[in-house]
Amino acid sequence: MSRSYMNDRWCVRCGRNTPNPYILKNEKILESVCNFKNHVIADIGCGNGRNTKYLIEKGFNVYPVDMVDDYGLRCHIGKDNLPFENNSVNAFLLNYVLMFLSESERKQLYGEIDRCSNNSACISIVELYPAKDSYTPNKESLNTLQEEICNVLRCMRFNIIRNSKDGKLVALKNIFNEGE
């Protein structure tokens, strides 16, 4: 599959080279969780890598993952296991990807996020939009998906710290040892 095909078929914004505005807005929160060079950020559905490139320039340790391997690690998102060890990812960027996954693909990806998320500190930054060729073609279906994502993340012991009603949310998991 070519990047051109994927961009034309699935992503209306992949042609942009600047980082996603929601990444910029939440950069300080990302810095607070991923403040060590060995902390791992997984850019799931990275597209042309615009967020990955920006964050690498800022000194973050980012691993881009996409269905096409011309930029990043190849993974059929929602079908394949993510290419990370258990408990190894400190941040998941899920920008403009979840609305293109079927319910079964989302469930598989949620399981992978749960498996890979670091138990001491992890953040998920999610951005959605209604797209006519996606599973969320309108605002109502987008709101339903956003509610689903919040509920799933809560079950994984994430706290929703930002949740706008336009498809944007940030969730944080910060678990400390008992007795501290």
C-alpha positions in Angstrom: 0.0 0.0 0.0 1.4 3.4 -0.9 1.4 6.5 1.3 -0.5 8.3 -1.5 -3.2 5.7 -1.4 -3.5 5.9 2.4 -3.6 9.7 2.3 -6.2 9.8 -0.4 -8.3 7.1 1.1 -8.1 7.7 4.8 -6.5 11.0 5.9 -7.4 14.4 4.8 -4.6 16.1 6.8 -1.6 14.0 6.2 -0.3 16.4 3.6 0.5 18.9 6.3 4.0 19.2 7.6 3.4 21.1 10.8 2.6 19.4 14.0 -1.0 18.9 15.0 -2.3 21.9 17.1 -3.6 19.6 19.8 0.0 18.2 20.3 1.3 21.8 20.6 -1.5 22.6 23.1 -0.6 19.6 25.3 3.2 19.7 24.9 3.7 20.7 28.6 1.6 17.8 29.8 3.6 15.5 27.6 6.9 16.9 28.9 5.8 16.3 32.5 5.2 12.6 31.8 7.9 11.9 29.2 10.8 13.8 30.8 13.5 11.2 30.5 15.3 10.2 27.3 14.3 6.5 27.8 10.6 7.3 28.0 8.8 6.0 25.0 6.1 7.9 23.0 4.1 5.8 20.5 2.7 7.8 17.6 -0.1 5.4 16.5 -1.3 6.1 12.9 1.6 8.5 12.4 0.8 9.2 8.8 3.6 11.3 7.3 5.2 11.7 10.7 4.6 15.4 11.2 4.0 15.0 15.0 6.8 12.5 15.4 9.3 14.7 13.6 8.3 17.7 15.7 8.6 15.8 19.0 12.0 14.3 18.0 13.3 17.8 17.3 12.2 18.7 20.8 14.2 15.8 22.3 11.5 13.2 22.8 11.9 9.5 22.2 9.2 8.9 19.6 8.3 5.7 17.7 6.0 6.2 14.7 3.7 3.4 13.9 1.5 3.2 10.8 -0.1 0.7 8.4 2.4 1.9 5.7 6.1 1.5 6.5 7.4 4.4 4.4 7.6 6.4 7.7 7.8 4.4 10.9 7.2 0.9 12.1 4.7 -1.1 10.0 1.7 -2.4 12.0 -1.8 -3.1 10.8 -3.4 -1.0 13.6 -6.4 -2.8 15.1 -5.2 -6.2 13.9 -1.5 -6.6 14.7 0.1 -6.4 18.2 1.8 -3.1 18.7 5.6 -3.4 18.4 6.3 -2.6 22.0 7.1 -4.6 25.2 4.6 -4.9 28.0 4.5 -1.8 30.3 7.0 0.1 28.1 5.1 3.1 26.5 4.8 6.4 28.4 2.6 8.2 25.9 0.2 7.3 23.1 -0.6 9.8 20.4 -3.8 8.8 18.7 -4.5 11.7 16.4 -7.0 11.2 13.7 -6.9 7.4 13.8 -9.5 5.8 16.0 -12.5 7.0 13.9 -11.2 4.9 11.0 -11.1 1.7 13.0 -14.1 -0.7 13.3 -15.4 -1.7 16.7 -13.4 -4.9 16.7 -10.2 -3.1 15.6 -10.7 -0.5 18.3 -11.1 -3.2 20.9 -7.9 -4.9 19.8 -6.0 -1.6 19.9 -7.4 -0.8 23.4 -6.1 -4.1 24.6 -2.7 -3.3 23.1 -2.6 0.1 24.7 -3.5 -1.5 28.1 -0.7 -4.1 27.6 1.9 -1.6 26.5 1.1 1.4 28.8 3.7 2.0 31.5 2.1 1.5 34.9 4.0 4.3 36.7 3.2 7.1 34.3 1.4 7.2 30.9 -0.6 9.7 28.9 -2.9 9.3 26.0 -3.6 12.2 23.7 -6.6 11.5 21.4 -8.0 13.7 18.6 -11.0 12.7 16.4 -13.0 14.4 13.7 -16.2 13.4 11.8 -15.2 12.1 8.4 -17.7 10.9 5.8 -15.5 7.8 5.0 -15.0 6.8 8.6 -17.0 5.2 11.4 -17.8 8.7 12.7 -19.4 10.5 9.8 -21.2 13.0 12.0 -21.0 14.8 15.3 -23.3 12.4 17.1 -21.3 9.3 16.1 -18.1 11.2 17.0 -19.5 12.0 20.5 -20.4 8.3 21.0 -16.9 7.2 20.1 -15.4 9.8 22.3 -17.5 8.6 25.2 -16.5 5.0 24.4 -12.8 6.0 24.5 -13.2 7.8 27.8 -14.9 4.8 29.3 -12.2 2.3 28.1 -9.4 4.5 29.3 -11.0 4.8 32.7 -11.2 1.0 32.9 -7.4 1.0 32.2 -7.0 3.4 35.2 -6.5 6.5 33.2 -8.0 9.8 34.5 -9.5 12.0 31.8 -7.9 15.4 32.4 -9.1 17.2 29.3 -12.3 16.3 27.4 -13.7 18.7 24.9 -16.9 17.8 23.1 -15.3 18.2 19.7 -13.3 15.0 19.7 -10.3 16.0 21.7 -9.2 14.4 25.0 -6.2 13.8 27.2 -6.0 11.0 29.7 -3.3 10.4 32.3 -2.4 7.3 34.2 -0.1 7.9 37.2 0.1 5.0 39.6 2.3 5.1 42.7 3.4 2.1 44.8 1.1 1.3 47.7 2.2 3.0 50.9 3.9 6.0 49.3 
